[in-house]
Amino acid sequence: MAKRRIILVLVCLVVVGVAGCGRVVDSAANAKLKQNFGKVSVTVYPTFVWRVGGPVYDRASAKDIAGYLETEGMASVKTSEQRACLAGKLHMVQWKLFKQSLRLFQSYLKDNPIDTDYALLAEYLITPVPSGGQAAGGIHCYLLDADGRVALAVLLNSHHKVFAEAKPKTTEDCTTVLIKALGEQLGDKKD
């Protein structure tokens, strides 16, 4: 049952996450992921967090995402201590940043091959707000196969219900939203 739910989430997140923004998901890689989901392994990299003072990496969120994926039925999930460098230009247009980060992650994996079937990297955009404090402006998630093909890509912002309702402000909030987005697609109900 969990495998069918995972397949459903992959289909739905591709539609929800990148609908209308252009094609980034490789249909063959996505089909292979769906077909073999319960048998695949994945390496989850520390989350890349864009902040005004400069980007930081968050290992705790990577561990939370990995734990969730393992609970949902991936055959093998591990977290990496290595940082996948996405330090390109910080674009004000989210889609440009999404595409740039995706290309940089693909380049990183080409130079640093994985020993699992897939590699996952989450990326959060956290900015200051005029009233003080901070808020998240977007959440990205890239799932690439060992050849660097995009099997799944997620882009969330205030236009997506799960993001808008949560109003994420911190890295922890973003991780909760990303996991909730996956959970909503899965029905988040254990039988």
Buried (B, 14 or more C-beta within 10 A) or exposed (E): EBBEBBBBBBBBBBEBBBEEEEEBBBEEBBEBBBEEBBEBBBBBBBBBBBBEEEBBBBBEBBBBBBBBBBEBBBBEBEBBEEBBBBEEEBBEEBBEBBBBBBBBBBBBBEEEEBEBBBBBBBBBBBEEEEEEEBBBBBBBBBBBBBEBBBBBBBBBBEEBEBBEEBEBBBBEBBBBBBBBBBBBBBEEEEE
